Amino acid sequence: MTELGTTLRAWRDRLTPAAAGLPTGHARRAQGLRREELADLTGISVDYVVRLEQGRATTPSEQVVAALARALQLTTTERDHLYRLARIIPPADGRISDHIPPGVHRVITRLGDNAAVAVFAADWQLITWNRGWSALFGDPAVKPPALRNFARDTFPAQGATPALSQWPVTSCASDTIEAAIVSDLRRATGRFPDDRRLATLIHTLTTTNKTFATLWATGAVGPHREDHKIVDHPTVGPIAVDCDVMTDGDAELKIVILTATPGTEDDTKLRLAIIAGNPVAPLPTPVYGEDMIS
């Protein structure tokens, strides 16, 4: 067994299912995560998790390492150590990080029964979401990871379909939101000047969406904080929700929380939608490879 394998096993054993937002059950021989549960959380095969822990696989890709760090809820120091054990240079300060601190994981888990919560990177790339989000908008996992970006949904290329909601969503201040997203992305270019993903995103939006190009030319800089939306949910009907955005730490993670006004019909509909779960048909069984990430 390698140091990489030993460390992964130790981190898996210390993370409880409850902390990972999973059902605890009654018949468990260990308090930590099972290998099958870690595989589900990361999107890699159980066999590959086994090979990593046993030292038969020693060079996971950067994508796999990032997924393991998120699933195991590592601190930034632990994440960097995992990268080095995998012989990969940790993310530099000038690049956008998709890493989620343990405290943010706890927020997502604890709000699962009352709100739809998702975490976005500084370039509005969707990183993770709770079951409330899937219940309200549909499971984002049905879309390729590269397309799960709120800026792409806000400024779609001609013929593109939204990736973050599988049914209609109306923003009560669409013009304001468009301007806020553009100014927030410009702020990110100053914070992460060396990030290729951000540069590629801005180039794509500028060349494929005239509205984005026009707003980008204004040079505005500022964060996106709140919005009001109406989700045309297929099971319970239209739901009016408040959308609040909190930013976490130097990584500029955006925690998006959608709630309805307590005691209203919308609040009842939101709770019913969360209880009912994701109304989309089950996904086909994926074919896992070493670097397959859902």
Order of alpha helices (4+ residues) and beta strands (2+ residues): alpha-alpha-alpha-alpha-alpha-alpha-beta-beta-alpha-alpha-beta-alpha-alpha-alpha-beta-beta-beta-alpha
